Amino acid sequence: MNEKTMKIMQQEVDDYIQQFKTGYFSPLGQMARLTEEVGELAREVNHYYGEKTKKDTEKPKTVEEELGDVLFVTIIMANSLGIDLTETFNRNMEKFNQRDRFRFERKDGLTEGDAQ
């Protein structure tokens, strides 16, 4: 399996974008595109896991494909804004591991009272 770091993925996306004269769209344009892709993801999730089945005339797509599109556009937006997604991910995981470590019932049975 060819595993890539987020840094490599961000560079690959930048290399792809840099081959076009247009370059990166504005943050507002990217937000619109991200919203569109999240909507397509929601539609696929609804088709696979919800009550709304696909029409016979609709092309088959997968949740995986739509998640990939959301990831691609997210990377585009991060690149254009100079955001290192690895650093961002690490900060967010630290935040969640501290703030939310007892938010849900834990499999190990620990509670917030045990941590004090």
N, CA and C of each residue as an Amber inpcrd file, in Angstrom:
protein
   348
   0.8410000  -1.1790000   0.0000000   0.0000000   0.0000000   0.0000000
   0.8870000   1.2430000   0.0000000   0.5490000   2.1940000  -0.8170000
   1.3240000   3.4220000  -0.9370000   0.7580000   4.4760000   0.0130000
   1.2520000   4.4880000   1.2530000   0.7480000   5.4330000   2.2370000
   1.4440000   6.7700000   2.0720000   0.6630000   7.8250000   2.1340000
   1.1910000   9.1680000   1.9580000   0.9270000   9.9800000   3.2090000
   1.8550000  10.8460000   3.5250000   1.6330000  11.7720000   4.6210000
   0.7500000  12.9070000   4.1240000   0.1650000  13.6260000   5.0480000
  -0.6470000  14.7850000   4.6670000   0.2200000  15.8150000   3.9450000
   1.4540000  15.9660000   4.3870000   2.3610000  16.9220000   3.7370000
   2.5510000  16.5600000   2.2580000   2.7310000  15.2790000   1.9720000
   2.8830000  14.8320000   0.5830000   1.5880000  15.0700000  -0.1870000
   0.4550000  14.7760000   0.4390000  -0.8260000  15.0140000  -0.2420000
  -1.0100000  16.4940000  -0.5440000  -0.6650000  17.3490000   0.4150000
  -0.7850000  18.7890000   0.1720000   0.1240000  19.2220000  -0.9680000
   1.3200000  18.6660000  -1.0440000   2.2310000  19.0180000  -2.1330000
   1.7030000  18.5260000  -3.4800000   1.1610000  17.3090000  -3.5200000
   0.5950000  16.7750000  -4.7600000  -0.5540000  17.6380000  -5.2720000
  -1.4100000  18.0600000  -4.3560000  -2.5280000  18.9190000  -4.7580000
  -2.0000000  20.2540000  -5.2540000  -0.9990000  20.8180000  -4.5670000
  -0.4170000  22.0830000  -5.0210000   0.2080000  21.9260000  -6.4020000
   0.9300000  20.8460000  -6.6260000   1.5190000  20.6010000  -7.9460000
   0.4310000  20.5360000  -9.0170000  -0.6680000  19.8970000  -8.6970000
  -1.7820000  19.8020000  -9.6340000  -2.3430000  21.1920000  -9.9500000
  -2.6100000  21.9830000  -8.9110000  -3.2050000  23.3130000  -9.0970000
  -2.2560000  24.2430000  -9.8420000  -0.9540000  24.1470000  -9.5630000
   0.0200000  25.0650000 -10.1570000   0.1780000  24.9010000 -11.6630000
  -0.3080000  23.8140000 -12.2190000  -0.1930000  23.6340000 -13.6690000
  -1.2350000  24.4460000 -14.4490000  -2.1710000  25.0730000 -13.7480000
  -3.2270000  25.8390000 -14.3960000  -3.0380000  27.3310000 -14.1500000
  -3.3040000  28.1430000 -15.1620000  -3.1720000  29.5970000 -15.0300000
  -4.0830000  30.1570000 -13.9480000  -5.2360000  29.5680000 -13.7800000
  -6.2000000  30.0530000 -12.8000000  -5.6510000  29.9640000 -11.3880000
  -4.9100000  28.9160000 -11.0980000  -4.3890000  28.7220000  -9.7490000
  -5.5120000  28.4460000  -8.7630000  -5.3090000  28.8650000  -7.5410000
  -6.3030000  28.6460000  -6.4950000  -7.4450000  29.6460000  -6.6430000
  -8.6620000  29.1700000  -6.4230000  -9.8190000  30.0560000  -6.3910000
  -9.7820000  30.8430000  -5.0810000 -10.6380000  31.8380000  -4.9880000
 -10.7380000  32.6330000  -3.7630000 -11.2640000  31.7520000  -2.6310000
 -11.0000000  32.1260000  -1.3800000 -11.5410000  31.3460000  -0.2700000
 -13.0620000  31.1840000  -0.3470000 -13.7640000  32.2160000  -0.7750000
 -15.2170000  32.1210000  -0.8870000 -15.6180000  31.1180000  -1.9670000
 -14.9190000  31.1390000  -3.0980000 -15.1800000  30.1630000  -4.1560000
 -14.8910000  28.7450000  -3.6910000 -13.8280000  28.5870000  -2.9240000
 -13.4840000  27.2640000  -2.3950000 -14.5200000  26.7950000  -1.3860000
 -15.0170000  27.7250000  -0.5760000 -16.0420000  27.3580000   0.4010000
 -17.3020000  26.8930000  -0.3110000 -17.6460000  27.5480000  -1.3920000
 -18.8150000  27.1340000  -2.1720000 -18.5900000  25.7320000  -2.7320000
 -17.3920000  25.4790000  -3.2360000 -17.1010000  24.1570000  -3.7900000
 -17.1040000  23.0900000  -2.6930000 -16.5520000  23.4040000  -1.5400000
 -16.5550000  22.4560000  -0.4280000 -17.9850000  22.1400000   0.0010000
 -18.8140000  23.1660000   0.0690000 -20.2190000  22.9780000   0.4290000
 -20.9140000  22.0760000  -0.5870000 -20.6170000  22.2790000  -1.8570000
 -21.1830000  21.4360000  -2.9130000 -20.7630000  19.9800000  -2.7280000
 -19.4890000  19.7650000  -2.4630000 -18.9930000  18.4000000  -2.2920000
 -19.5770000  17.7360000  -1.0420000 -19.7200000  18.4910000   0.0390000
 -20.3290000  17.9350000   1.2480000 -21.7890000  17.5790000   0.9670000
 -22.4570000  18.3880000   0.1630000 -23.8300000  18.0770000  -0.2260000
 -23.9110000  16.7840000  -1.0170000 -22.9610000  16.5770000  -1.9290000
 -22.9210000  15.3330000  -2.6970000 -22.6450000  14.1370000  -1.7890000
 -21.7830000  14.3330000  -0.7970000 -21.5160000  13.2800000   0.1830000
 -22.7930000  12.9580000   0.9590000 -23.5000000  13.9850000   1.3870000
 -24.7440000  13.7810000   2.1350000 -25.7540000  13.0100000   1.2960000
 -25.8150000  13.3240000   0.0260000 -26.7420000  12.6280000  -0.8680000
 -26.3930000  11.1430000  -0.9640000 -25.1160000  10.8400000  -1.1010000
 -24.6890000   9.4340000  -1.1800000 -24.9620000   8.6930000   0.1220000
 -24.6810000   9.3360000   1.2520000 -24.9490000   8.7020000   2.5430000
 -26.4470000   8.4260000   2.6640000 -27.2560000   9.3660000   2.2300000
 -28.7000000   9.1840000   2.2800000 -29.1310000   8.0180000   1.3830000
 -28.4910000   7.8700000   0.2260000 -28.8370000   6.7640000  -0.6750000
 -28.4630000   5.4150000  -0.0770000 -27.3110000   5.3440000   0.5530000
 -26.8330000   4.0630000   1.0740000 -27.4000000   3.7090000   2.4420000
 -27.6070000   4.7180000   3.2890000 -27.9860000   4.4430000   4.6650000
 -29.3370000   5.0320000   5.0620000 -29.9190000   5.8270000   4.1890000
 -31.1800000   6.4810000   4.5130000 -32.3470000   5.8800000   3.7560000
 -33.4130000   6.5910000   3.7890000 -34.6490000   6.1100000   3.1870000
 -34.7560000   6.4430000   1.7030000 -33.9580000   7.3800000   1.2370000
 -34.0710000   7.8350000  -0.1500000 -33.1610000   7.0060000  -1.0570000
 -33.7490000   6.1510000  -1.8450000 -32.9520000   5.3200000  -2.7500000
 -32.6300000   6.0960000  -4.0190000 -31.6020000   5.6330000  -4.7020000
 -31.1950000   6.2530000  -5.9610000 -32.2230000   5.9730000  -7.0450000
 -32.3590000   6.9380000  -7.9390000 -33.1860000   6.7260000  -9.1260000
 -32.4030000   5.8400000 -10.0880000 -33.0900000   5.0920000 -10.9130000
 -32.4270000   4.2360000 -11.8980000 -31.5730000   5.0430000 -12.8690000
 -31.9070000   6.3100000 -13.0700000 -31.1920000   7.1580000 -14.0270000
 -29.9380000   7.8000000 -13.4330000 -29.7600000   7.7020000 -12.1040000
 -28.6070000   8.3320000 -11.4630000 -27.3630000   7.4630000 -11.5910000
 -26.2350000   8.1200000 -11.8560000 -24.9590000   7.4110000 -11.9520000
 -24.5780000   6.8380000 -10.5870000 -23.9950000   5.6460000 -10.5920000
 -23.5380000   5.1000000  -9.3060000 -22.2950000   5.8410000  -8.8160000
 -22.3330000   6.2920000  -7.6100000 -21.1810000   6.8990000  -6.9300000
 -21.1170000   6.2480000  -5.5720000 -20.0380000   6.4580000  -4.8810000
 -19.8960000   5.8510000  -3.5680000 -19.5920000   6.9110000  -2.5230000
 -19.8610000   6.5700000  -1.2810000 -19.5060000   7.4410000  -0.1700000
 -17.9940000   7.6750000  -0.1920000 -17.2400000   6.6300000  -0.4830000
 -15.7780000   6.7430000  -0.5440000 -15.3470000   7.7990000  -1.5700000
 -15.9520000   7.7520000  -2.7420000 -15.6150000   8.7110000  -3.8040000
 -15.9210000  10.1400000  -3.3560000 -17.0730000  10.3230000  -2.7370000
 -17.4560000  11.6700000  -2.3040000 -16.5920000  12.1570000  -1.1500000
 -16.2060000  11.2620000  -0.2350000 -15.2700000  11.6550000   0.8260000
 -13.9340000  12.0800000   0.2280000 -13.5080000  11.3900000  -0.8190000
 -12.2790000  11.7630000  -1.5040000 -12.3720000  13.1600000  -2.0910000
 -13.5220000  13.4960000  -2.6710000 -13.7180000  14.8420000  -3.2170000
 -13.6790000  15.8940000  -2.1200000 -14.3090000  15.5920000  -0.9680000
 -14.2940000  16.5270000   0.1620000 -12.8560000  16.7210000   0.6520000
 -12.0960000  15.6380000   0.7500000 -10.6970000  15.7390000   1.1770000
  -9.8840000  16.5770000   0.2060000 -10.0630000  16.3440000  -1.0830000
  -9.3180000  17.0860000  -2.1150000  -9.5910000  18.5880000  -2.0050000
 -10.8520000  18.9570000  -1.9020000 -11.1960000  20.3810000  -1.8230000
 -10.7280000  20.9780000  -0.4940000 -10.7720000  20.1870000   0.5720000
 -10.2590000  20.6580000   1.8610000  -8.7620000  20.9540000   1.7600000
  -8.0300000  20.0790000   1.0960000  -6.5940000  20.2960000   0.9170000
  -6.3440000  21.5330000   0.0680000  -7.1390000  21.7160000  -0.9830000
  -7.0010000  22.9170000  -1.8110000  -7.1690000  24.1670000  -0.9570000
  -8.2060000  24.1720000  -0.1400000  -8.4770000  25.3460000   0.6880000
  -7.3400000  25.5870000   1.6820000  -6.8760000  24.5260000   2.3240000
  -5.7660000  24.6630000   3.2730000  -4.5220000  25.2070000   2.5740000
  -4.2040000  24.6590000   1.4150000  -3.0200000  25.1260000   0.6880000
  -3.1130000  26.6110000   0.3620000  -4.2610000  27.0250000  -0.1360000
  -4.3930000  28.4200000  -0.5600000  -4.3170000  29.3810000   0.6120000
  -4.6500000  28.8950000   1.8010000  -4.6040000  29.7370000   2.9980000
  -3.3250000  29.5370000   3.8110000  -2.4080000  28.7050000   3.2950000
  -1.1370000  28.4870000   3.9720000  -1.2650000  27.6790000   5.2560000
  -2.2180000  26.7680000   5.2970000  -2.4580000  25.9640000   6.4910000
  -1.8110000  24.5940000   6.3350000  -0.9810000  24.2340000   7.2800000
  -0.3650000  22.9070000   7.3190000  -1.3510000  21.9710000   8.0060000
  -1.9580000  21.0740000   7.2430000  -3.0000000  20.2010000   7.8040000
  -2.4610000  19.2020000   8.8140000  -1.1910000  18.8500000   8.7250000
  -0.6160000  17.9550000   9.7330000  -0.5770000  18.6550000  11.0870000
  -0.0900000  19.8910000  11.0970000  -0.0530000  20.6630000  12.3480000
  -1.4630000  20.8950000  12.8760000  -2.3780000  21.2190000  11.9830000
  -3.7630000  21.4580000  12.3800000  -4.3790000  20.2040000  12.9730000
  -4.1580000  19.0620000  12.3230000  -4.6830000  17.7980000  12.8250000
  -4.1280000  17.4930000  14.2130000  -2.8190000  17.6540000  14.3740000
  -2.1960000  17.3630000  15.6680000  -2.7540000  18.2480000  16.7750000
  -2.9450000  19.5430000  16.4910000  -3.5260000  20.4460000  17.4910000
  -4.9590000  20.0390000  17.8290000  -5.7190000  19.6840000  16.8130000
  -7.1090000  19.2880000  17.0580000  -7.1990000  17.9970000  17.8600000
  -6.3470000  17.0240000  17.5620000  -6.3770000  15.7760000  18.3220000
  -5.9980000  16.0270000  19.7750000  -5.0320000  16.9050000  20.0050000
  -4.6580000  17.2430000  21.3760000  -5.8460000  17.8710000  22.1020000
  -6.5440000  18.7730000  21.4140000  -7.7240000  19.4240000  21.9900000
  -8.7980000  18.3840000  22.3140000  -9.1150000  17.5100000  21.3630000
 -10.1630000  16.5160000  21.5920000  -9.7630000  15.5260000  22.6770000
  -8.5010000  15.1340000  22.6890000  -8.0450000  14.1770000  23.7070000
  -8.0780000  14.7740000  25.1120000  -8.0040000  16.0780000  25.2210000
  -8.1000000  16.7240000  26.5340000  -9.5430000  17.1000000  26.8550000
 -10.1290000  17.9080000  26.0060000 -11.4600000  18.4590000  26.2730000
 -12.5490000  17.3930000  26.2660000 -12.4630000  16.4620000  25.3440000
 -13.5680000  15.5260000  25.1310000 -13.2560000  14.0950000  25.5450000
 -12.2240000  13.8820000  26.3390000 -11.8440000  12.5040000  26.6340000
 -12.8730000  11.7690000  27.4810000 -13.7400000  12.5010000  28.1710000
 -14.7960000  11.8510000  28.9530000 -16.1880000  12.2580000  28.4650000
 -16.2530000  12.8100000  27.2770000 -17.5280000  13.2960000  26.7470000
 -18.5270000  12.1560000  26.5190000 -18.0200000  11.0110000  26.1090000
 -18.8610000   9.8440000  25.8460000 -18.4310000   8.7180000  26.7730000
 -19.3180000   7.7660000  26.9720000 -18.9900000   6.6230000  27.8260000
 -17.8100000   5.8720000  27.2130000 -16.8080000   5.6710000  28.0180000
 -15.5790000   5.0410000  27.5380000 -15.6570000   3.5270000  27.6580000
 -15.0110000   2.8390000  26.7220000 -14.9530000   1.3710000  26.7470000
 -14.1680000   0.8680000  27.9510000 -13.1590000   1.6560000  28.3850000
 -12.3440000   1.2200000  29.5260000 -12.9980000   1.5330000  30.8690000
 -14.1650000   2.1870000  30.8410000 -14.9120000   2.4570000  32.0590000
 -14.4450000   3.6760000  32.8350000 -13.3590000   4.3190000  32.4010000
 -12.8740000   5.4950000  33.1110000 -13.8820000   6.6250000  33.0240000
 -13.9310000   7.4340000  34.0940000 -14.7840000   8.6220000  34.1160000
 -13.9240000   9.8170000  34.4690000 -14.5110000  10.9780000  34.3630000
 -13.7800000  12.2020000  34.6940000 -13.2890000  12.1960000  36.1340000
 -14.0410000  11.5820000  37.0260000 -13.6420000  11.4690000  38.4290000
 -12.3800000  10.6390000  38.6300000 -12.1640000   9.6710000  37.7470000
 -10.9620000   8.8180000  37.8310000  -9.7000000   9.5840000  37.4610000
  -9.8430000  10.6460000  36.6740000  -8.6760000  11.3740000  36.1640000
  -8.1390000  12.3720000  37.1800000  -8.9010000  12.6340000  38.2210000
  -8.4700000  13.6780000  39.1710000  -7.6190000  13.1350000  40.2690000
